Amino acid sequence: MSPVEHSEDPEPCERVPAGLLFVPVRSGPAGCTARFFRTPLGGRTAVGFTSAAKLTATLGTDQASIRLCEPA
C-alpha cells in the first residue's frame, strides 16, 4: 500500500446524518450498555454500523446490538 492509500474510509467532506445505527452492546447489571473500543492512539470510542450485516461481518454472529439514531 502506498503512503497515500488508507485502509479506512476517509471522513466525508460534508457530514450527513447516518440514520439508524446498529450499536454493539454487552450485558451488565443495569441491563445492556454500549460496548466501547480503543482507537489506535488508545482513546475510548463507541462505534455504530449502518447495517446488521456490517456489524456481523466485523464482530461476529454472537455480538448483541441495539438500534440507535446517531444523536443518541
PDB file of N, CA, C and O in Angstrom:
ATOM      1  N   MET A   1       0.852  -1.172   0.000  1.00  0.00           N
ATOM      2  CA  MET A   1       0.000   0.000   0.000  1.00  0.00           C
ATOM      3  C   MET A   1       0.896   1.234   0.000  1.00  0.00           C
ATOM      4  O   MET A   1       1.846   1.311   0.780  1.00  0.00           O
ATOM      5  N   SER A   2       0.608   2.177  -0.849  1.00  0.00           N
ATOM      6  CA  SER A   2       1.406   3.397  -0.899  1.00  0.00           C
ATOM      7  C   SER A   2       1.042   4.300   0.277  1.00  0.00           C
ATOM      8  O   SER A   2      -0.022   4.129   0.872  1.00  0.00           O
ATOM      9  N   PRO A   3       1.914   5.271   0.629  1.00  0.00           N
ATOM     10  CA  PRO A   3       1.619   6.153   1.759  1.00  0.00           C
ATOM     11  C   PRO A   3       0.337   6.954   1.592  1.00  0.00           C
ATOM     12  O   PRO A   3      -0.239   7.411   2.579  1.00  0.00           O
ATOM     13  N   VAL A   4      -0.119   7.131   0.346  1.00  0.00           N
ATOM     14  CA  VAL A   4      -1.328   7.920   0.102  1.00  0.00           C
ATOM     15  C   VAL A   4      -2.583   7.104   0.380  1.00  0.00           C
ATOM     16  O   VAL A   4      -3.615   7.668   0.743  1.00  0.00           O
ATOM     17  N   GLU A   5      -2.512   5.785   0.217  1.00  0.00           N
ATOM     18  CA  GLU A   5      -3.678   4.927   0.413  1.00  0.00           C
ATOM     19  C   GLU A   5      -3.948   4.747   1.904  1.00  0.00           C
ATOM     20  O   GLU A   5      -3.029   4.774   2.722  1.00  0.00           O
ATOM     21  N   HIS A   6      -5.212   4.565   2.240  1.00  0.00           N
ATOM     22  CA  HIS A   6      -5.616   4.334   3.622  1.00  0.00           C
ATOM     23  C   HIS A   6      -6.418   3.050   3.683  1.00  0.00           C
ATOM     24  O   HIS A   6      -7.128   2.710   2.737  1.00  0.00           O
ATOM     25  N   SER A   7      -6.307   2.330   4.800  1.00  0.00           N
ATOM     26  CA  SER A   7      -7.074   1.107   4.956  1.00  0.00           C
ATOM     27  C   SER A   7      -8.505   1.397   5.410  1.00  0.00           C
ATOM     28  O   SER A   7      -9.356   0.508   5.386  1.00  0.00           O
ATOM     29  N   GLU A   8      -8.771   2.631   5.820  1.00  0.00           N
ATOM     30  CA  GLU A   8     -10.106   3.008   6.267  1.00  0.00           C
ATOM     31  C   GLU A   8     -10.675   4.063   5.321  1.00  0.00           C
ATOM     32  O   GLU A   8      -9.935   4.759   4.626  1.00  0.00           O
ATOM     33  N   ASP A   9     -11.994   4.164   5.312  1.00  0.00           N
ATOM     34  CA  ASP A   9     -12.635   5.196   4.505  1.00  0.00           C
ATOM     35  C   ASP A   9     -12.335   6.559   5.108  1.00  0.00           C
ATOM     36  O   ASP A   9     -12.360   6.706   6.330  1.00  0.00           O
ATOM     37  N   PRO A  10     -12.054   7.555   4.287  1.00  0.00           N
ATOM     38  CA  PRO A  10     -11.828   8.904   4.824  1.00  0.00           C
ATOM     39  C   PRO A  10     -13.138   9.507   5.311  1.00  0.00           C
ATOM     40  O   PRO A  10     -14.220   9.081   4.907  1.00  0.00           O
ATOM     41  N   GLU A  11     -13.027  10.493   6.175  1.00  0.00           N
ATOM     42  CA  GLU A  11     -14.215  11.212   6.626  1.00  0.00           C
ATOM     43  C   GLU A  11     -14.803  11.966   5.451  1.00  0.00           C
ATOM     44  O   GLU A  11     -14.059  12.515   4.638  1.00  0.00           O
ATOM     45  N   PRO A  12     -16.128  12.006   5.342  1.00  0.00           N
ATOM     46  CA  PRO A  12     -16.727  12.775   4.247  1.00  0.00           C
ATOM     47  C   PRO A  12     -16.506  14.264   4.451  1.00  0.00           C
ATOM     48  O   PRO A  12     -16.398  14.742   5.580  1.00  0.00           O
ATOM     49  N   CYS A  13     -16.441  14.991   3.339  1.00  0.00           N
ATOM     50  CA  CYS A  13     -16.265  16.448   3.417  1.00  0.00           C
ATOM     51  C   CYS A  13     -17.449  17.088   4.130  1.00  0.00           C
ATOM     52  O   CYS A  13     -17.278  17.973   4.968  1.00  0.00           O
ATOM     53  N   GLU A  14     -18.638  16.636   3.793  1.00  0.00           N
ATOM     54  CA  GLU A  14     -19.848  17.131   4.444  1.00  0.00           C
ATOM     55  C   GLU A  14     -20.430  16.014   5.281  1.00  0.00           C
ATOM     56  O   GLU A  14     -20.671  14.914   4.785  1.00  0.00           O
ATOM     57  N   ARG A  15     -20.655  16.297   6.552  1.00  0.00           N
ATOM     58  CA  ARG A  15     -21.252  15.279   7.419  1.00  0.00           C
ATOM     59  C   ARG A  15     -22.748  15.222   7.146  1.00  0.00           C
ATOM     60  O   ARG A  15     -23.436  16.243   7.162  1.00  0.00           O
ATOM     61  N   VAL A  16     -23.233  14.025   6.899  1.00  0.00           N
ATOM     62  CA  VAL A  16     -24.659  13.819   6.696  1.00  0.00           C
ATOM     63  C   VAL A  16     -25.136  12.842   7.759  1.00  0.00           C
ATOM     64  O   VAL A  16     -24.371  11.971   8.171  1.00  0.00           O
ATOM     65  N   PRO A  17     -26.368  12.960   8.213  1.00  0.00           N
ATOM     66  CA  PRO A  17     -26.858  12.036   9.220  1.00  0.00           C
ATOM     67  C   PRO A  17     -26.758  10.585   8.746  1.00  0.00           C
ATOM     68  O   PRO A  17     -27.089  10.268   7.604  1.00  0.00           O
ATOM     69  N   ALA A  18     -26.305   9.729   9.625  1.00  0.00           N
ATOM     70  CA  ALA A  18     -26.158   8.317   9.289  1.00  0.00           C
ATOM     71  C   ALA A  18     -27.487   7.576   9.395  1.00  0.00           C
ATOM     72  O   ALA A  18     -27.616   6.469   8.872  1.00  0.00           O
ATOM     73  N   GLY A  19     -28.468   8.164  10.055  1.00  0.00           N
ATOM     74  CA  GLY A  19     -29.734   7.472  10.266  1.00  0.00           C
ATOM     75  C   GLY A  19     -29.609   6.505  11.429  1.00  0.00           C
ATOM     76  O   GLY A  19     -28.839   6.745  12.359  1.00  0.00           O
ATOM     77  N   LEU A  20     -30.354   5.424  11.381  1.00  0.00           N
ATOM     78  CA  LEU A  20     -30.289   4.432  12.453  1.00  0.00           C
ATOM     79  C   LEU A  20     -28.999   3.638  12.350  1.00  0.00           C
ATOM     80  O   LEU A  20     -28.577   3.254  11.259  1.00  0.00           O
ATOM     81  N   LEU A  21     -28.373   3.395  13.508  1.00  0.00           N
ATOM     82  CA  LEU A  21     -27.127   2.643  13.562  1.00  0.00           C
ATOM     83  C   LEU A  21     -27.303   1.388  14.405  1.00  0.00           C
ATOM     84  O   LEU A  21     -28.096   1.376  15.346  1.00  0.00           O
ATOM     85  N   PHE A  22     -26.577   0.349  14.078  1.00  0.00           N
ATOM     86  CA  PHE A  22     -26.515  -0.871  14.868  1.00  0.00           C
ATOM     87  C   PHE A  22     -25.317  -0.724  15.796  1.00  0.00           C
ATOM     88  O   PHE A  22     -24.174  -0.710  15.340  1.00  0.00           O
ATOM     89  N   VAL A  23     -25.577  -0.612  17.111  1.00  0.00           N
ATOM     90  CA  VAL A  23     -24.539  -0.342  18.098  1.00  0.00           C
ATOM     91  C   VAL A  23     -24.292  -1.612  18.915  1.00  0.00           C
ATOM     92  O   VAL A  23     -25.222  -2.143  19.521  1.00  0.00           O
ATOM     93  N   PRO A  24     -23.043  -2.106  18.938  1.00  0.00           N
ATOM     94  CA  PRO A  24     -22.744  -3.295  19.729  1.00  0.00           C
ATOM     95  C   PRO A  24     -22.911  -3.008  21.217  1.00  0.00           C
ATOM     96  O   PRO A  24     -22.510  -1.953  21.709  1.00  0.00           O
ATOM     97  N   VAL A  25     -23.506  -3.962  21.924  1.00  0.00           N
ATOM     98  CA  VAL A  25     -23.749  -3.818  23.361  1.00  0.00           C
ATOM     99  C   VAL A  25     -23.271  -5.073  24.088  1.00  0.00           C
ATOM    100  O   VAL A  25     -23.046  -6.127  23.493  1.00  0.00           O
ATOM    101  N   ARG A  26     -23.126  -4.908  25.406  1.00  0.00           N
ATOM    102  CA  ARG A  26     -22.817  -6.053  26.265  1.00  0.00           C
ATOM    103  C   ARG A  26     -23.766  -6.015  27.454  1.00  0.00           C
ATOM    104  O   ARG A  26     -24.300  -4.962  27.802  1.00  0.00           O
ATOM    105  N   SER A  27     -23.967  -7.163  28.069  1.00  0.00           N
ATOM    106  CA  SER A  27     -24.847  -7.257  29.238  1.00  0.00           C
ATOM    107  C   SER A  27     -24.123  -6.747  30.469  1.00  0.00           C
ATOM    108  O   SER A  27     -22.916  -6.930  30.623  1.00  0.00           O
ATOM    109  N   GLY A  28     -24.878  -6.109  31.335  1.00  0.00           N
ATOM    110  CA  GLY A  28     -24.331  -5.620  32.599  1.00  0.00           C
ATOM    111  C   GLY A  28     -25.395  -5.685  33.666  1.00  0.00           C
ATOM    112  O   GLY A  28     -26.533  -6.061  33.388  1.00  0.00           O
ATOM    113  N   PRO A  29     -25.042  -5.325  34.883  1.00  0.00           N
ATOM    114  CA  PRO A  29     -26.004  -5.399  35.996  1.00  0.00           C
ATOM    115  C   PRO A  29     -27.216  -4.488  35.800  1.00  0.00           C
ATOM    116  O   PRO A  29     -28.290  -4.766  36.334  1.00  0.00           O
ATOM    117  N   ALA A  30     -27.054  -3.414  35.047  1.00  0.00           N
ATOM    118  CA  ALA A  30     -28.165  -2.483  34.829  1.00  0.00           C
ATOM    119  C   ALA A  30     -28.834  -2.695  33.480  1.00  0.00           C
ATOM    120  O   ALA A  30     -29.577  -1.828  33.020  1.00  0.00           O
ATOM    121  N   GLY A  31     -28.586  -3.831  32.839  1.00  0.00           N
ATOM    122  CA  GLY A  31     -29.136  -4.087  31.512  1.00  0.00           C
ATOM    123  C   GLY A  31     -28.027  -4.071  30.487  1.00  0.00           C
ATOM    124  O   GLY A  31     -26.893  -4.442  30.791  1.00  0.00           O
ATOM    125  N   CYS A  32     -28.340  -3.643  29.269  1.00  0.00           N
ATOM    126  CA  CYS A  32     -27.287  -3.604  28.245  1.00  0.00           C
ATOM    127  C   CYS A  32     -26.653  -2.221  28.204  1.00  0.00           C
ATOM    128  O   CYS A  32     -27.294  -1.211  28.495  1.00  0.00           O
ATOM    129  N   THR A  33     -25.395  -2.204  27.840  1.00  0.00           N
ATOM    130  CA  THR A  33     -24.651  -0.955  27.736  1.00  0.00           C
ATOM    131  C   THR A  33     -23.813  -0.992  26.465  1.00  0.00           C
ATOM    132  O   THR A  33     -23.406  -2.061  26.010  1.00  0.00           O
ATOM    133  N   ALA A  34     -23.560   0.174  25.899  1.00  0.00           N
ATOM    134  CA  ALA A  34     -22.764   0.249  24.671  1.00  0.00           C
ATOM    135  C   ALA A  34     -21.380  -0.334  24.924  1.00  0.00           C
ATOM    136  O   ALA A  34     -20.784  -0.128  25.981  1.00  0.00           O
ATOM    137  N   ARG A  35     -20.892  -1.050  23.951  1.00  0.00           N
ATOM    138  CA  ARG A  35     -19.547  -1.623  24.026  1.00  0.00           C
ATOM    139  C   ARG A  35     -18.570  -0.573  23.502  1.00  0.00           C
ATOM    140  O   ARG A  35     -18.774  -0.026  22.418  1.00  0.00           O
ATOM    141  N   PHE A  36     -17.526  -0.290  24.250  1.00  0.00           N
ATOM    142  CA  PHE A  36     -16.526   0.690  23.840  1.00  0.00           C
ATOM    143  C   PHE A  36     -15.303  -0.005  23.277  1.00  0.00           C
ATOM    144  O   PHE A  36     -14.984  -1.133  23.654  1.00  0.00           O
ATOM    145  N   PHE A  37     -14.626   0.674  22.376  1.00  0.00           N
ATOM    146  CA  PHE A  37     -13.435   0.160  21.721  1.00  0.00           C
ATOM    147  C   PHE A  37     -12.316   1.164  21.910  1.00  0.00           C
ATOM    148  O   PHE A  37     -12.550   2.278  22.380  1.00  0.00           O
ATOM    149  N   ARG A  38     -11.096   0.776  21.546  1.00  0.00           N
ATOM    150  CA  ARG A  38      -9.937   1.667  21.636  1.00  0.00           C
ATOM    151  C   ARG A  38      -9.532   2.132  20.242  1.00  0.00           C
ATOM    152  O   ARG A  38      -9.517   1.345  19.296  1.00  0.00           O
ATOM    153  N   THR A  39      -9.207   3.404  20.124  1.00  0.00           N
ATOM    154  CA  THR A  39      -8.669   3.943  18.872  1.00  0.00           C
ATOM    155  C   THR A  39      -7.199   3.540  18.783  1.00  0.00           C
ATOM    156  O   THR A  39      -6.640   3.070  19.774  1.00  0.00           O
ATOM    157  N   PRO A  40      -6.558   3.709  17.633  1.00  0.00           N
ATOM    158  CA  PRO A  40      -5.132   3.387  17.530  1.00  0.00           C
ATOM    159  C   PRO A  40      -4.254   4.146  18.540  1.00  0.00           C
ATOM    160  O   PRO A  40      -3.178   3.672  18.904  1.00  0.00           O
ATOM    161  N   LEU A  41      -4.710   5.314  18.987  1.00  0.00           N
ATOM    162  CA  LEU A  41      -3.943   6.086  19.964  1.00  0.00           C
ATOM    163  C   LEU A  41      -4.345   5.783  21.401  1.00  0.00           C
ATOM    164  O   LEU A  41      -3.824   6.401  22.330  1.00  0.00           O
ATOM    165  N   GLY A  42      -5.269   4.837  21.598  1.00  0.00           N
ATOM    166  CA  GLY A  42      -5.637   4.405  22.939  1.00  0.00           C
ATOM    167  C   GLY A  42      -6.866   5.057  23.537  1.00  0.00           C
ATOM    168  O   GLY A  42      -7.260   4.708  24.650  1.00  0.00           O
ATOM    169  N   GLY A  43      -7.489   6.000  22.827  1.00  0.00           N
ATOM    170  CA  GLY A  43      -8.708   6.628  23.337  1.00  0.00           C
ATOM    171  C   GLY A  43      -9.893   5.684  23.254  1.00  0.00           C
ATOM    172  O   GLY A  43      -9.907   4.776  22.424  1.00  0.00           O
ATOM    173  N   ARG A  44     -10.877   5.888  24.098  1.00  0.00           N
ATOM    174  CA  ARG A  44     -12.094   5.075  24.072  1.00  0.00           C
ATOM    175  C   ARG A  44     -13.105   5.689  23.122  1.00  0.00           C
ATOM    176  O   ARG A  44     -13.237   6.911  23.053  1.00  0.00           O
ATOM    177  N   THR A  45     -13.819   4.843  22.389  1.00  0.00           N
ATOM    178  CA  THR A  45     -14.831   5.333  21.460  1.00  0.00           C
ATOM    179  C   THR A  45     -15.932   4.296  21.304  1.00  0.00           C
ATOM    180  O   THR A  45     -15.690   3.094  21.406  1.00  0.00           O
ATOM    181  N   ALA A  46     -17.132   4.773  21.057  1.00  0.00           N
ATOM    182  CA  ALA A  46     -18.245   3.891  20.721  1.00  0.00           C
ATOM    183  C   ALA A  46     -18.303   3.785  19.203  1.00  0.00           C
ATOM    184  O   ALA A  46     -17.855   4.690  18.499  1.00  0.00           O
ATOM    185  N   VAL A  47     -18.841   2.703  18.707  1.00  0.00           N
ATOM    186  CA  VAL A  47     -18.974   2.538  17.262  1.00  0.00           C
ATOM    187  C   VAL A  47     -20.418   2.207  16.926  1.00  0.00           C
ATOM    188  O   VAL A  47     -21.161   1.681  17.755  1.00  0.00           O
ATOM    189  N   GLY A  48     -20.798   2.522  15.704  1.00  0.00           N
ATOM    190  CA  GLY A  48     -22.107   2.174  15.187  1.00  0.00           C
ATOM    191  C   GLY A  48     -21.959   1.737  13.748  1.00  0.00           C
ATOM    192  O   GLY A  48     -21.157   2.304  13.006  1.00  0.00           O
ATOM    193  N   PHE A  49     -22.714   0.745  13.347  1.00  0.00           N
ATOM    194  CA  PHE A  49     -22.661   0.214  11.990  1.00  0.00           C
ATOM    195  C   PHE A  49     -23.940   0.576  11.259  1.00  0.00           C
ATOM    196  O   PHE A  49     -25.012   0.622  11.863  1.00  0.00           O
ATOM    197  N   THR A  50     -23.835   0.832   9.973  1.00  0.00           N
ATOM    198  CA  THR A  50     -25.000   1.230   9.190  1.00  0.00           C
ATOM    199  C   THR A  50     -25.870   0.054   8.781  1.00  0.00           C
ATOM    200  O   THR A  50     -26.965   0.257   8.255  1.00  0.00           O
ATOM    201  N   SER A  51     -25.412  -1.168   9.008  1.00  0.00           N
ATOM    202  CA  SER A  51     -26.245  -2.341   8.722  1.00  0.00           C
ATOM    203  C   SER A  51     -25.869  -3.477   9.667  1.00  0.00           C
ATOM    204  O   SER A  51     -24.750  -3.542  10.176  1.00  0.00           O
ATOM    205  N   ALA A  52     -26.831  -4.368   9.888  1.00  0.00           N
ATOM    206  CA  ALA A  52     -26.569  -5.543  10.717  1.00  0.00           C
ATOM    207  C   ALA A  52     -25.512  -6.428  10.068  1.00  0.00           C
ATOM    208  O   ALA A  52     -24.711  -7.051  10.764  1.00  0.00           O
ATOM    209  N   ALA A  53     -25.507  -6.486   8.739  1.00  0.00           N
ATOM    210  CA  ALA A  53     -24.527  -7.314   8.030  1.00  0.00           C
ATOM    211  C   ALA A  53     -23.104  -6.821   8.284  1.00  0.00           C
ATOM    212  O   ALA A  53     -22.192  -7.631   8.448  1.00  0.00           O
ATOM    213  N   LYS A  54     -22.904  -5.506   8.318  1.00  0.00           N
ATOM    214  CA  LYS A  54     -21.568  -4.959   8.575  1.00  0.00           C
ATOM    215  C   LYS A  54     -21.136  -5.238  10.007  1.00  0.00           C
ATOM    216  O   LYS A  54     -19.971  -5.552  10.252  1.00  0.00           O
ATOM    217  N   LEU A  55     -22.059  -5.126  10.952  1.00  0.00           N
ATOM    218  CA  LEU A  55     -21.741  -5.437  12.342  1.00  0.00           C
ATOM    219  C   LEU A  55     -21.347  -6.904  12.470  1.00  0.00           C
ATOM    220  O   LEU A  55     -20.339  -7.222  13.101  1.00  0.00           O
ATOM    221  N   THR A  56     -22.127  -7.791  11.882  1.00  0.00           N
ATOM    222  CA  THR A  56     -21.852  -9.222  11.957  1.00  0.00           C
ATOM    223  C   THR A  56     -20.536  -9.577  11.275  1.00  0.00           C
ATOM    224  O   THR A  56     -19.775 -10.396  11.792  1.00  0.00           O
ATOM    225  N   ALA A  57     -20.260  -8.978  10.131  1.00  0.00           N
ATOM    226  CA  ALA A  57     -19.012  -9.266   9.419  1.00  0.00           C
ATOM    227  C   ALA A  57     -17.795  -8.827  10.231  1.00  0.00           C
ATOM    228  O   ALA A  57     -16.730  -9.437  10.133  1.00  0.00           O
ATOM    229  N   THR A  58     -17.949  -7.781  11.024  1.00  0.00           N
ATOM    230  CA  THR A  58     -16.828  -7.247  11.796  1.00  0.00           C
ATOM    231  C   THR A  58     -16.683  -7.911  13.158  1.00  0.00           C
ATOM    232  O   THR A  58     -15.570  -8.233  13.573  1.00  0.00           O
ATOM    233  N   LEU A  59     -17.799  -8.120  13.859  1.00  0.00           N
ATOM    234  CA  LEU A  59     -17.737  -8.588  15.244  1.00  0.00           C
ATOM    235  C   LEU A  59     -18.267  -9.999  15.462  1.00  0.00           C
ATOM    236  O   LEU A  59     -18.163 -10.528  16.569  1.00  0.00           O
ATOM    237  N   GLY A  60     -18.831 -10.618  14.431  1.00  0.00           N
ATOM    238  CA  GLY A  60     -19.312 -11.993  14.556  1.00  0.00           C
ATOM    239  C   GLY A  60     -20.791 -12.093  14.849  1.00  0.00           C
ATOM    240  O   GLY A  60     -21.439 -11.110  15.210  1.00  0.00           O
ATOM    241  N   THR A  61     -21.315 -13.294  14.690  1.00  0.00           N
ATOM    242  CA  THR A  61     -22.753 -13.521  14.827  1.00  0.00           C
ATOM    243  C   THR A  61     -23.242 -13.493  16.277  1.00  0.00           C
ATOM    244  O   THR A  61     -24.440 -13.332  16.510  1.00  0.00           O
ATOM    245  N   ASP A  62     -22.357 -13.643  17.244  1.00  0.00           N
ATOM    246  CA  ASP A  62     -22.775 -13.654  18.648  1.00  0.00           C
ATOM    247  C   ASP A  62     -22.849 -12.270  19.282  1.00  0.00           C
ATOM    248  O   ASP A  62     -23.263 -12.144  20.434  1.00  0.00           O
ATOM    249  N   GLN A  63     -22.455 -11.228  18.548  1.00  0.00           N
ATOM    250  CA  GLN A  63     -22.444  -9.880  19.099  1.00  0.00           C
ATOM    251  C   GLN A  63     -23.856  -9.314  19.176  1.00  0.00           C
ATOM    252  O   GLN A  63     -24.531  -9.173  18.156  1.00  0.00           O
ATOM    253  N   ALA A  64     -24.297  -8.992  20.378  1.00  0.00           N
ATOM    254  CA  ALA A  64     -25.616  -8.358  20.558  1.00  0.00           C
ATOM    255  C   ALA A  64     -25.526  -6.894  20.144  1.00  0.00           C
ATOM    256  O   ALA A  64     -24.458  -6.288  20.231  1.00  0.00           O
ATOM    257  N   SER A  65     -26.635  -6.326  19.698  1.00  0.00           N
ATOM    258  CA  SER A  65     -26.651  -4.924  19.295  1.00  0.00           C
ATOM    259  C   SER A  65     -28.033  -4.339  19.518  1.00  0.00           C
ATOM    260  O   SER A  65     -29.019  -5.058  19.676  1.00  0.00           O
ATOM    261  N   ILE A  66     -28.077  -3.028  19.528  1.00  0.00           N
ATOM    262  CA  ILE A  66     -29.344  -2.301  19.572  1.00  0.00           C
ATOM    263  C   ILE A  66     -29.302  -1.274  18.453  1.00  0.00           C
ATOM    264  O   ILE A  66     -28.228  -0.935  17.955  1.00  0.00           O
ATOM    265  N   ARG A  67     -30.463  -0.781  18.058  1.00  0.00           N
ATOM    266  CA  ARG A  67     -30.526   0.255  17.025  1.00  0.00           C
ATOM    267  C   ARG A  67     -30.737   1.590  17.712  1.00  0.00           C
ATOM    268  O   ARG A  67     -31.650   1.759  18.521  1.00  0.00           O
ATOM    269  N   LEU A  68     -29.867   2.538  17.370  1.00  0.00           N
ATOM    270  CA  LEU A  68     -29.956   3.886  17.901  1.00  0.00           C
ATOM    271  C   LEU A  68     -29.794   4.886  16.778  1.00  0.00           C
ATOM    272  O   LEU A  68     -29.146   4.593  15.773  1.00  0.00           O
ATOM    273  N   CYS A  69     -30.375   6.065  16.937  1.00  0.00           N
ATOM    274  CA  CYS A  69     -30.140   7.114  15.956  1.00  0.00           C
ATOM    275  C   CYS A  69     -28.803   7.777  16.309  1.00  0.00           C
ATOM    276  O   CYS A  69     -28.354   7.703  17.453  1.00  0.00           O
ATOM    277  N   GLU A  70     -28.180   8.414  15.336  1.00  0.00           N
ATOM    278  CA  GLU A  70     -26.845   8.982  15.506  1.00  0.00           C
ATOM    279  C   GLU A  70     -26.718   9.918  16.716  1.00  0.00           C
ATOM    280  O   GLU A  70     -25.726   9.816  17.438  1.00  0.00           O
ATOM    281  N   PRO A  71     -27.677  10.829  16.975  1.00  0.00           N
ATOM    282  CA  PRO A  71     -27.513  11.729  18.128  1.00  0.00           C
ATOM    283  C   PRO A  71     -27.454  11.004  19.475  1.00  0.00           C
ATOM    284  O   PRO A  71     -26.862  11.512  20.427  1.00  0.00           O
ATOM    285  N   ALA A  72     -28.060   9.828  19.556  1.00  0.00           N
ATOM    286  CA  ALA A  72     -28.058   9.090  20.834  1.00  0.00           C
ATOM    287  C   ALA A  72     -26.656   8.688  21.202  1.00  0.00           C
ATOM    288  O   ALA A  72     -26.446   8.060  22.240  1.00  0.00           O
TER     289      ALA A  72
END
